[in-house]
Amino acid sequence: MKKRITAFLVTFAAVFLIALPASAHVTVNPSTSTTEAWETYTVKIPVEKEVNTNKVSIKIADNVDFKMYQPVDGWKVTTEKNDDDKVTTVTWEAENDDAAIKPGEYRLFSFTAQNPADAGEVIWDAFQYYTDGSIVEWTGDADADLPHSVTEITKSTATTDSHGHTSDHDADTDESADSDEDTAGSSTSNVLSIAAIVISVIAIVLTFIRRK
C-alpha cells in the first residue's frame, strides 16, 4: 500500500511540474465580453526564463477599437497606427533594469478598448521580449506550444453611447421585476412569520389551560 501511495504521489508531482510551465503564458483577460462594450482588458506577463522581460507588444485586432491605457511606473507605452489612424499595436517597455520583470515574477498591464459590433472571437497576438535578445511569439492556436489569448464576444442587448456608457433595457426590466418579486416575497414572509407567532401563542395558551 505504501509503495502504491508513493508511486501515486511521484506521478502526481511529475504531471503537476510538467503542466506548470505550459500554463504560465501571456494572457489577456477577460476571456468573455459583449459586443460594442468598452471593456478594460488586463495583460498578464509572466517570466519563464532566467532573464528579465523588458518589453511586450500586443496586437489589436482590426475589429477592436483601442481607446486608452493605464500608466505603469517605470514603463513607457507606445502605439502604432495604420493609415486610418487606428491603433494596431500597443507596446510596453521598461525604462530601466529595475523596472523589468524578473524571473519568477509577473506584471499586469491594462487598457480599454471597444469591442466589435458582431459576436465572435477576438485574437490577442503577443510578443514578449527578453534582455538576452530572444523574443517569444504568443501567436499560436489553443493547442500550440505558444498560444495566443482569445476573448469570446457575445451579442449584447445594451446600447453604448460615445462616452462608453451602456444601458440595458432588458436588464432594467428584469431588475424591476426582481424588485417586485422581492417585495412580494418579503410581504409574504412577514405574514407567515406573524401567523406562526400567533399559532405558537395559541398552542401555549391551550397547553396551559389543559394542565389546569
NUVEXKE-218032 format. One record per residue (C-alpha): residue in three letters; x, y, z. Coordinates in pm, whole numbers, padded with zeros to 5 digits, m for minus. Layout:
N
+------+--------+--------+--------+
| resn |     px |     py |     pz |
+------+--------+--------+--------+
|  ala |      X |      Y |      Z |
...
+------+--------+--------+--------+
! end
This chain:
212
+------+--------+--------+--------+
| resn |     px |     py |     pz |
+------+--------+--------+--------+
|  met |  00000 |  00000 |  00000 |
|  lys |  00281 |  00241 |  00091 |
|  lys |  00451 |  00174 | m00242 |
|  arg |  00128 |  00250 | m00431 |
|  ile |  00079 |  00574 | m00240 |
|  thr |  00439 |  00677 | m00304 |
|  ala |  00410 |  00596 | m00674 |
|  phe |  00088 |  00796 | m00696 |
|  leu |  00245 |  01099 | m00529 |
|  val |  00550 |  01086 | m00755 |
|  thr |  00332 |  01061 | m01067 |
|  phe |  00108 |  01346 | m00949 |
|  ala |  00409 |  01569 | m00877 |
|  ala |  00562 |  01492 | m01217 |
|  val |  00240 |  01575 | m01401 |
|  phe |  00199 |  01895 | m01199 |
|  leu |  00554 |  02012 | m01267 |
|  ile |  00524 |  01936 | m01638 |
|  ala |  00192 |  02119 | m01668 |
|  leu |  00302 |  02423 | m01468 |
|  pro |  00526 |  02592 | m01728 |
|  ala |  00268 |  02537 | m02003 |
|  ser |  00009 |  02736 | m01811 |
|  ala |  00239 |  03032 | m01748 |
|  his |  00188 |  03215 | m02075 |
|  val |  00088 |  03568 | m02171 |
|  thr | m00285 |  03610 | m02122 |
|  val | m00541 |  03882 | m02192 |
|  asn | m00849 |  03892 | m01971 |
|  pro | m01146 |  03883 | m01960 |
|  ser | m01189 |  03580 | m02181 |
|  thr | m01553 |  03670 | m02249 |
|  ser | m01721 |  04004 | m02316 |
|  thr | m02009 |  04156 | m02512 |
|  thr | m02048 |  04336 | m02842 |
|  glu | m01967 |  04709 | m02854 |
|  ala | m01877 |  04718 | m02483 |
|  trp | m01597 |  04946 | m02364 |
|  glu | m01401 |  04668 | m02197 |
|  thr | m01100 |  04703 | m01968 |
|  tyr | m00852 |  04434 | m02069 |
|  thr | m00566 |  04317 | m01849 |
|  val | m00249 |  04167 | m01995 |
|  lys | m00061 |  03931 | m01764 |
|  ile |  00309 |  03889 | m01844 |
|  pro |  00489 |  03607 | m01657 |
|  val |  00864 |  03544 | m01690 |
|  glu |  00952 |  03182 | m01763 |
|  lys |  01323 |  03227 | m01837 |
|  glu |  01614 |  03308 | m01608 |
|  val |  01648 |  03653 | m01763 |
|  asn |  01429 |  03964 | m01740 |
|  thr |  01141 |  04062 | m01965 |
|  asn |  01180 |  04426 | m02061 |
|  lys |  00923 |  04468 | m02338 |
|  val |  00590 |  04330 | m02457 |
|  ser |  00371 |  04411 | m02757 |
|  ile |  00004 |  04330 | m02808 |
|  lys | m00160 |  04332 | m03150 |
|  ile | m00501 |  04497 | m03157 |
|  ala | m00745 |  04315 | m03382 |
|  asp | m00887 |  04501 | m03682 |
|  asn | m01239 |  04492 | m03539 |
|  val | m01135 |  04625 | m03195 |
|  asp | m01107 |  04997 | m03127 |
|  phe | m00826 |  05076 | m02880 |
|  lys | m00917 |  05370 | m02653 |
|  met | m00665 |  05428 | m02371 |
|  tyr | m00412 |  05261 | m02141 |
|  gln | m00330 |  05271 | m01771 |
|  pro |  00019 |  05412 | m01696 |
|  val |  00265 |  05187 | m01513 |
|  asp |  00558 |  05328 | m01315 |
|  gly |  00888 |  05258 | m01486 |
|  trp |  00732 |  05158 | m01817 |
|  lys |  00673 |  05368 | m02127 |
|  val |  00387 |  05296 | m02363 |
|  thr |  00390 |  05348 | m02738 |
|  thr |  00128 |  05274 | m03002 |
|  glu |  00143 |  05204 | m03373 |
|  lys | m00135 |  05321 | m03605 |
|  asn | m00241 |  05242 | m03959 |
|  asp | m00334 |  05485 | m04236 |
|  asp | m00682 |  05522 | m04086 |
|  asp | m00529 |  05643 | m03756 |
|  lys | m00641 |  05324 | m03583 |
|  val | m00415 |  05171 | m03316 |
|  thr | m00285 |  04835 | m03433 |
|  thr | m00015 |  04763 | m03173 |
|  val |  00044 |  04862 | m02811 |
|  thr |  00393 |  04823 | m02663 |
|  trp |  00506 |  04844 | m02302 |
|  glu |  00882 |  04883 | m02248 |
|  ala |  01077 |  04900 | m01923 |
|  glu |  01269 |  05226 | m01877 |
|  asn |  01547 |  05055 | m01681 |
|  asp |  01658 |  04718 | m01542 |
|  asp |  01492 |  04781 | m01207 |
|  ala |  01152 |  04815 | m01374 |
|  ala |  01192 |  04500 | m01586 |
|  ile |  01000 |  04185 | m01491 |
|  lys |  01233 |  03948 | m01307 |
|  pro |  01242 |  03566 | m01333 |
|  gly |  00961 |  03411 | m01131 |
|  glu |  00760 |  03736 | m01140 |
|  tyr |  00472 |  03868 | m01348 |
|  arg |  00328 |  04209 | m01423 |
|  leu | m00015 |  04335 | m01524 |
|  phe | m00085 |  04598 | m01791 |
|  ser | m00433 |  04735 | m01857 |
|  phe | m00601 |  04909 | m02146 |
|  thr | m00955 |  04995 | m02254 |
|  ala | m01095 |  04908 | m02596 |
|  gln | m01435 |  04896 | m02760 |
|  asn | m01542 |  04552 | m02871 |
|  pro | m01665 |  04477 | m03225 |
|  ala | m02031 |  04511 | m03316 |
|  asp | m02052 |  04147 | m03423 |
|  ala | m02023 |  03842 | m03199 |
|  gly | m01719 |  03618 | m03245 |
|  glu | m01361 |  03574 | m03129 |
|  val | m01102 |  03844 | m03070 |
|  ile | m00745 |  03720 | m03108 |
|  trp | m00466 |  03875 | m02899 |
|  asp | m00124 |  03805 | m03053 |
|  ala |  00153 |  03895 | m02807 |
|  phe |  00531 |  03931 | m02838 |
|  gln |  00745 |  03900 | m02524 |
|  tyr |  01099 |  04041 | m02532 |
|  tyr |  01381 |  03923 | m02303 |
|  thr |  01702 |  04102 | m02215 |
|  asp |  01907 |  03824 | m02378 |
|  gly |  01764 |  03934 | m02715 |
|  ser |  01516 |  03650 | m02753 |
|  ile |  01151 |  03707 | m02847 |
|  val |  00869 |  03470 | m02758 |
|  glu |  00578 |  03497 | m03001 |
|  trp |  00247 |  03404 | m02840 |
|  thr |  00063 |  03372 | m03171 |
|  gly | m00043 |  03006 | m03194 |
|  asp | m00380 |  02838 | m03167 |
|  ala | m00516 |  02698 | m02841 |
|  asp | m00333 |  02365 | m02881 |
|  ala |  00000 |  02524 | m02981 |
|  asp |  00307 |  02545 | m02757 |
|  leu |  00284 |  02925 | m02763 |
|  pro | m00091 |  03001 | m02778 |
|  his | m00240 |  03345 | m02808 |
|  ser | m00522 |  03463 | m02582 |
|  val | m00878 |  03469 | m02713 |
|  thr | m01176 |  03672 | m02595 |
|  glu | m01518 |  03539 | m02689 |
|  ile | m01753 |  03824 | m02781 |
|  thr | m02122 |  03751 | m02735 |
|  lys | m02422 |  03954 | m02852 |
|  ser | m02536 |  04222 | m02609 |
|  thr | m02877 |  04391 | m02577 |
|  ala | m02717 |  04701 | m02425 |
|  thr | m02670 |  05031 | m02609 |
|  thr | m02338 |  05215 | m02584 |
|  asp | m02301 |  05592 | m02615 |
|  ser | m01995 |  05787 | m02732 |
|  his | m01858 |  05801 | m02376 |
|  gly | m01861 |  05425 | m02334 |
|  his | m02166 |  05425 | m02107 |
|  thr | m02404 |  05135 | m02157 |
|  ser | m02767 |  05081 | m02072 |
|  asp | m02953 |  04753 | m02090 |
|  his | m03329 |  04795 | m02111 |
|  asp | m03391 |  04426 | m02067 |
|  ala | m03172 |  04425 | m01760 |
|  asp | m03361 |  04724 | m01616 |
|  thr | m03688 |  04545 | m01675 |
|  asp | m03556 |  04228 | m01515 |
|  glu | m03428 |  04424 | m01215 |
|  ser | m03768 |  04590 | m01170 |
|  ala | m03938 |  04254 | m01192 |
|  asp | m03692 |  04107 | m00944 |
|  ser | m03752 |  04402 | m00712 |
|  asp | m04129 |  04349 | m00728 |
|  glu | m04082 |  03979 | m00664 |
|  asp | m03854 |  04052 | m00369 |
|  thr | m04112 |  04294 | m00225 |
|  ala | m04392 |  04043 | m00268 |
|  gly | m04177 |  03771 | m00122 |
|  ser | m04087 |  03989 |  00174 |
|  ser | m04453 |  04068 |  00243 |
|  thr | m04547 |  03700 |  00225 |
|  ser | m04265 |  03611 |  00461 |
|  asn | m04382 |  03873 |  00712 |
|  val | m04740 |  03741 |  00702 |
|  leu | m04621 |  03383 |  00751 |
|  ser | m04397 |  03489 |  01039 |
|  ile | m04683 |  03667 |  01215 |
|  ala | m04912 |  03368 |  01159 |
|  ala | m04651 |  03135 |  01306 |
|  ile | m04618 |  03354 |  01615 |
|  val | m04996 |  03364 |  01664 |
|  ile | m05024 |  02985 |  01630 |
|  ser | m04741 |  02939 |  01880 |
|  val | m04909 |  03167 |  02132 |
|  ile | m05242 |  02984 |  02092 |
|  ala | m05068 |  02648 |  02140 |
|  ile | m04901 |  02769 |  02461 |
|  val | m05231 |  02902 |  02596 |
|  leu | m05415 |  02576 |  02519 |
|  thr | m05139 |  02375 |  02683 |
|  phe | m05162 |  02592 |  02997 |
|  ile | m05540 |  02553 |  03010 |
|  arg | m05525 |  02173 |  02974 |
|  arg | m05278 |  02145 |  03260 |
|  lys | m05516 |  02333 |  03483 |
+------+--------+--------+--------+
! end
